[in-house]
Amino acid sequence: MAANGIASIGECMIELSGQAGANWRMGFAGDTFNTLWALHALSPDRPAIYVSAFGDDPFSRDQIAFFGRNGIGIGNSPVITGARPGLYAITLTGAERAFTYWRSDAAARQLASDPEALAKSLENQALVYFSGITLAILDEAARKTLLTAIAAARAAGSLVAFDPNYRPRLWPSREAAQTAILDALAVADIALPTFPDEQMLFGDETPEITAKRLGKLTGEVIVKNGEQPALIAVSGASQTIDAVPVATPVDTTGAGDSFNGGYLAARLAGHAPANAARRAHKVAAAVVQVRGALAPFETLKAAFDS
């Protein structure tokens, strides 16, 4: 069977986004799901699955149903009796967001509990995507199981993309995060770091230093830097691609994740890295003009094609 699908691995949570007063809007989001959402919107002909672990509670059932209504499956992800999804709430100051989490017993922490099912989910995928948050919610043994499955998928022909996405609160120590992220980069073809994260985790002084360091580990590096230009380094050659300015952003949640989705969709469609980054910037600019992490498919598609 030809490898045509897209698999993203991680934790999709219940998202509460703040509205006026005491009103809240509930949705589903999480870094790797946000990227898959954009990828699926921009690559609708490719089967898309979200690889995780789910509970059997009403919220988990609603989450899986939400995926299905939007054309996203769950592959062979386990459904675990008595488990439930994690939860986070977004509070905004202007367009800048802050997060409060309830996730210590989330079902997704068991996504590598069935190695055979995990490996089955990653079969025949054109792209496998995961992040540092995927790693952070797993214990050391589960991380090894995950990276073994990803390495096997890569050996079978899948393109592997990884965003280090360092979140200090999820790790027991900075050193543990460094070790796990370096292990992940060893099985990746494309790295999609964010410069402030790399500065915090590895002490990089410039995006150029980040690109050079990661370029020794993987062949294609895209260093995101918020409103600043993205730096692309492929096989030692680098260039910057300007971001798309947004005069009045509404909500920056999911902008970097959506950039990743736009970039990877463009690369899968055959675009060169520089053009892929330009399209990804347009997608990210569109996302910051809507509330929540998930922009409508038509919004993402219009930005990507503009």
Sequence and secondary structure as in RCSB ss.txt:
>XXXX:A:sequence
MAANGIASIGECMIELSGQAGANWRMGFAGDTFNTLWALHALSPDRPAIYVSAFGDDPFSRDQIAFFGRNGIGIG
NSPVITGARPGLYAITLTGAERAFTYWRSDAAARQLASDPEALAKSLENQALVYFSGITLAILDEAARKTLLTAI
AAARAAGSLVAFDPNYRPRLWPSREAAQTAILDALAVADIALPTFPDEQMLFGDETPEITAKRLGKLTGEVIVKN
GEQPALIAVSGASQTIDAVPVATPVDTTGAGDSFNGGYLAARLAGHAPANAARRAHKVAAAVVQVRGALAPFETL
KAAFDS
>XXXX:A:secstr
    EEEEES  EEEEEE STT EEEEEE HHHHHHHHHHHH TTS EEEE  EESSHHHHHHHHHHHHTTEE T
T  EETT B  EEEEEEETTEEEEEEE TTBGGGGTTS HHHHHHHTTTEEEEEEEHHHHHTS HHHHHHHHHHH
HHHHHTT EEEEE    GGGSS HHHHHHHHHHHHTT SEE  BHHHHHHHH  SSHHHHHHHHHTT SEEEEB 
TTS EEEEETTEEEEE     SS S  TTHHHHHHHHHHHHHHTT  HHHHHHHHHHHHHHHTTSSSS   HHHH
HHHHH 
